[in-house]
Amino acid sequence: MSEPDRDETQDADLRLSERALLRAAQRARELAMQTGTELVVSRNGVIERIRPDQEIDALWVEEAKRRLAAYRAGKVHGIPAEDVVGEL
């Protein structure tokens, strides 16, 4: 699905997916910095543990974009919000 198609879709989950991924990445960085917790990221296909620092912002944006690209390419599928909330 192209970006214009995604922006115009009636599916709110899909339409807002990129912003949601970026918000989740930001929240993960904030929590890691508050707690001194390492973050686990995938960089060039390699899973790494990193400490919170300025590099994290760039890595999480990269990860969010990678996940969104995989979703758009059909390599992964979304889960409706109702299903996710129902599992909690």
N, C-alpha and C positions, 0 to 999 in steps of 0.2 A: 504494500500500500504506500503510495507516495505521500509526502508531507502534506500537500494541499488536500488530498483525499482524507487523510487522518484528521486534519483540522476541521473538515466539514462533516465528518461522520456523525450519525445520531448516537453512536455508542459513546457515552460520556467517559467510560473507563479508558477507551482507546484514545479519545481526543485529548485527554488530560494526562496520558501516561508519561510523556517526557517530563513535564513539570513535577509529577509525583516522584519519578526516579531521582530527579535533582534534589527535591526536598528530602527524600530518604537519605541520600548521600550526605547532605548537609547535616542532618540530625545525627547520623553515625559519626561524623567528624566531631561534632559538638560533644557527644557523649564520650568519645574516646579521649578528647582533651580534658574533660571534666574528671574522668576516672583514671586517667593514665593507662588506659587499656590499649593494647595493640589492635590494629585493624588488619583484617585479612583481605588482600586484594589479588586480582589476577592481572599480571603485567606481562604482555606478550605471551600469554598462555601458561605462565608460571605463577603458581600460588605463592604469595609472599606475605609475611607478617611485617608490618611497619609500625613504628611509633608515631604518635601524633606530632606533626610538624607542618611546616608550610608546604611540603611536598604532597601532603594528603589531599588538599583541595584539587590539585591537578589530577591526581590519581582517581579520585572519586568521580570527577566529571568525565574522565576517560572511561571509567567502568560503566557509568550510567549511559554514555553514548554507545558503548559496545553492546550492552544489554538491549538498548532500544533498537539498534541496527539488527541484532539477532531476531528480535521480535518482528520487526518490519519484514525481514527476509523469510519469515515463516519457520525459522530454526527452533524457536521456542513459542509456546502459546500462553496467552494470558489466562488468568483465573478470574472469573467475575468477582467483584468485591463482595457480593452477597455470600458467595461460597467461602471466601477467606474469613469474613467476619463470623460466619457460622461455625468455622473450625476453632475459633478462639475460645 
